[in-house]
Amino acid sequence: GAGVSQTPSNKVTEKGKYVELRCDPISGHTALYWYRQSLGQGPEFLIYFQGTGAADDSGLPNDRFFAVRPEGSVSTLKIQRTERGDSAVYLCASSLKAGEAFFGQGTRLTVV
Amino acid sequence: RKEVEQDPGPFNVPEGATVAFNCTYSNSASQSFFWYRQDCRKEPKLLMSVYSSGNEDGRFTAQLNRASQYISLLIRDSKLSDSATYLCVVMGNTGKLIFGQGTTLQVKP
């Protein structure tokens, strides 16, 4: 069956621009997670949805980052006024069973 | 202090060796624990859950010590294909999954 799909796979943007990263979870998975990962580091938690609501957004680094999941399925991570330090791989995962998260292949964001 | 701490390694071992990774976590209220595996430039994948009584899956054994807030993963009879980064994961009380930095294993012929 289809896994977690993330688009785009690569995004290059200029400093100061706005970007949107999309995640299509596995059908029926109620939980959805966003992480970002830099080289040599583990995935850094950003936000976690249960259904349409954000159950925990404590990992969002500042108010430039925002995520939505309006119908409890597809989610969009939005980053305003991008900075070079935002460059990373952004990973999305979905889950039906606690702890068993299935990850997409990530979006590699480069801010130049 | 990080919520989940791991020795990043790398651990370089010969094929057939036994290797153990450790992980400590800071939140004593954490309930659920997991090991994930991440191959180079790939996404993380669940390797196994960690139960209080300890659990085994083939060559892999996971153990939890709640008193010391410590989780371990033991790999016996290492294979070349075990080369990867092993991520310790703790579930927070909201359900979020917190990942450690990862420990890199290189198994050499």
Interface residues (C-beta under 8 A of the other chain):
Chain A: A31 Y33 Y35 G40 Q41 G42 P43 E44 F45 Y48 Q50 A55 D56 S58 G59 L91 A93 A98 G99 E100 A101 F102 F103 G104 Q105 G106
Chain B: V4 Q6 P8 S32 F34 K42 E43 P44 K45 L46 S49 L87 V89 M91 G92 T94 G95 K96 L97 I98 F99 G100 Q101 G102
